[in-house]
Amino acid sequence: MTKYLVTIDGPAGAGKSTVSKNLAISLNYIYVDTGALYRGVAYYTILNNIDYTDTNNLKIQLDKMDLRFKNIDGDLKLFLNGSDISSKIRTPEISMQASKVASIELVRSYLLDLQHKLGVEKNAVFEGRDMGTTVFPNADVKFYLDSSTKERALRRFKELTDSNQTLEDVEQDIIDRDNNDKSRKISPLKQAEDAHFIDATHMNVDEVVNKMVGIVSNISS
């Protein structure tokens, strides 16, 4: 069977993680949440009170960081220096910090090598914001998943279990995150020219995944 490398890009709250996981299961591929890597760096900078704008010090600190995925009972977990941080990186604070560190060329270069190593074997679904444009420009199948700002905010709001944020707060965070991701000079969020655009505003997860599976199957046939 032909091995494919699939990328799914899109803005925060579009449902990329859930769709990517389910697509990987449907295709019997591995799922790689590259956004988690940036969240891992963000968590590391906050935990150690690191000024990410100080490039010289940041390089020293990145060299001390061991960030890797481990397959735990079929689920990829993110480990930082030996500790599972998967459940610690899904907070609004980490989200905003991740968007900021993602604009640092040194950080992107550091994580680029790791992502390339993960993609060598193909048979993988890579989720992120520049997978199809910068990290894997020659990916076999590319998707750009989007939804309306209000729908994305509502989804994020429903996911929050320990937060004092209102729906309006979450929507403003989404808008700010979009602006940061789309305006950064290095690898801004945008749709790759050869990516399949999917608007999931009025689609459920199964509908999105089935549509993606159909597109991959057509390439295989």
C-alpha positions in Angstrom: 0.0 0.0 0.0 1.3 3.5 -0.9 2.6 5.5 2.0 1.4 9.1 2.3 2.3 12.1 4.4 -0.8 14.1 5.1 -0.8 17.6 6.5 -3.7 19.5 8.1 -3.2 23.3 8.8 -5.6 25.8 10.0 -6.3 28.4 12.8 -6.9 27.8 16.5 -10.2 26.1 17.4 -10.9 24.8 13.9 -11.0 21.2 15.2 -7.7 20.2 13.7 -6.6 17.9 16.6 -9.8 15.9 16.8 -10.1 15.6 13.0 -6.4 14.7 12.7 -6.6 12.0 15.3 -9.7 10.5 13.7 -8.2 10.7 10.2 -5.1 9.0 11.4 -7.2 6.2 12.9 -9.2 5.8 9.7 -6.1 5.6 7.6 -4.1 3.5 10.1 -1.5 6.3 10.2 0.3 7.9 13.2 -0.9 11.3 14.3 1.5 14.1 15.1 0.3 17.2 16.9 3.1 19.6 16.0 1.3 22.5 17.8 2.0 20.5 21.0 5.7 21.0 20.3 5.3 24.8 20.4 3.2 24.5 23.4 6.0 22.4 25.0 8.5 25.2 24.3 6.0 27.8 25.7 5.5 25.7 28.8 9.3 25.4 29.2 9.8 29.2 28.9 7.1 29.9 31.5 8.1 27.2 33.9 11.7 28.5 33.9 10.9 32.2 33.6 12.9 32.4 30.3 12.9 35.6 28.2 12.3 34.1 24.8 13.3 37.5 23.2 16.8 37.0 24.5 18.1 34.9 21.6 21.5 34.0 23.0 20.0 32.8 26.3 17.2 31.1 24.5 19.6 29.0 22.5 21.3 27.9 25.6 18.0 26.9 27.2 16.8 25.1 24.1 19.9 23.0 24.1 19.0 21.9 27.7 15.5 20.9 26.6 14.6 17.3 25.7 11.2 17.4 24.0 9.8 14.3 22.4 6.7 12.3 21.7 6.2 8.8 23.2 3.6 6.3 22.3 1.7 5.4 25.4 -0.9 2.7 24.9 -1.5 3.9 21.3 -1.7 7.6 22.3 1.2 10.0 21.5 2.2 11.9 24.7 4.5 14.9 24.9 7.4 14.5 27.3 9.7 17.4 28.5 12.9 16.3 30.1 11.4 12.9 31.0 8.1 14.3 32.4 4.7 13.9 30.6 3.4 17.4 30.1 0.5 16.5 27.7 -2.2 17.7 30.2 -0.3 20.8 31.3 0.0 22.6 27.9 -3.7 23.0 27.2 -4.4 26.3 28.9 -5.1 29.8 27.5 -1.8 31.1 28.9 0.2 28.4 27.1 -1.8 29.0 23.9 -0.9 32.7 23.8 2.8 32.0 24.8 3.0 29.3 22.1 1.8 31.8 19.5 4.6 34.2 20.6 7.5 31.7 20.7 6.3 30.3 17.3 7.4 33.7 15.8 11.0 33.1 16.9 13.1 31.8 14.1 15.4 30.0 16.5 12.5 28.0 18.0 11.1 27.1 14.5 14.5 25.9 13.4 14.9 23.9 16.5 11.6 22.1 16.0 11.9 21.8 12.2 14.5 19.1 12.5 12.4 17.1 15.0 9.4 17.3 12.7 11.3 16.2 9.6 12.6 13.1 11.5 9.0 12.2 12.5 7.9 12.5 8.8 10.6 10.3 7.2 8.5 7.1 7.3 5.4 8.8 6.0 2.1 7.0 6.9 1.5 10.0 9.2 -1.0 12.9 9.7 0.8 16.1 10.7 -1.3 18.8 12.3 -0.2 22.4 12.7 -0.1 25.9 11.1 2.7 25.6 8.5 2.9 21.9 7.8 1.9 22.2 4.2 3.6 25.5 3.5 7.0 25.3 5.3 7.6 22.0 7.1 6.4 19.6 4.4 5.9 21.6 1.2 6.1 18.3 -0.8 3.5 16.5 1.4 1.4 14.0 -0.6 -2.0 15.4 0.6 -2.6 18.8 2.2 -5.7 20.1 3.9 -6.6 23.5 5.3 -9.3 23.3 7.9 -11.2 26.4 9.0 -14.5 27.5 10.7 -16.1 30.8 11.5 -14.5 32.7 14.4 -17.7 32.4 16.5 -17.9 28.7 16.0 -14.2 28.2 16.9 -14.7 30.3 20.0 -17.7 28.3 21.1 -15.8 25.0 20.6 -12.9 26.3 22.7 -15.3 27.6 25.4 -16.9 24.2 25.7 -13.5 22.6 26.2 -12.6 24.8 29.1 -13.0 23.0 32.5 -11.1 25.2 34.9 -11.2 28.8 33.7 -13.0 32.1 34.5 -13.0 33.1 30.9 -16.3 34.1 29.3 -17.3 33.2 25.7 -16.4 36.7 24.7 -13.0 36.4 26.3 -12.3 33.2 24.4 -13.5 34.7 21.1 -11.1 37.7 21.7 -8.3 35.2 22.4 -9.1 33.5 19.1 -9.0 36.8 17.2 -5.7 37.7 18.8 -4.2 34.3 18.1 -5.3 34.5 14.5 -3.6 37.9 14.1 -0.4 36.7 15.7 -0.3 33.5 13.6 -1.2 35.2 10.3 1.0 38.3 10.7 4.2 36.8 11.9 7.2 37.2 9.5 8.3 33.6 9.8 6.0 30.9 8.4 2.7 32.8 8.8 -0.5 30.8 8.9 -1.9 30.5 5.4 -3.4 28.0 3.1 -0.9 26.2 0.8 -1.8 26.7 -2.8 -2.3 22.9 -3.3 -4.2 22.3 -0.1 -7.8 21.1 0.0 -9.9 23.8 1.8 -12.5 22.5 4.2 -14.9 24.8 6.0 -16.1 22.9 9.0 -18.4 25.5 10.4 -21.5 23.4 9.7 -19.9 20.0 9.6 -19.3 17.5 12.4 -16.1 15.6 12.9 -17.3 12.4 11.1 -18.4 14.5 8.1 -15.0 16.2 7.9 -13.0 13.0 8.3 -15.1 11.1 5.7 -14.5 13.9 3.3 -10.8 13.8 3.9 -10.7 10.0 3.6 -12.5 10.3 0.3 -9.9 12.7 -1.0 -7.0 10.5 0.1 -8.7 7.5 -1.4 -9.1 9.3 -4.8 -5.3 9.9 -4.8 -4.6 6.3 -4.1 -6.9 5.0 -6.9 
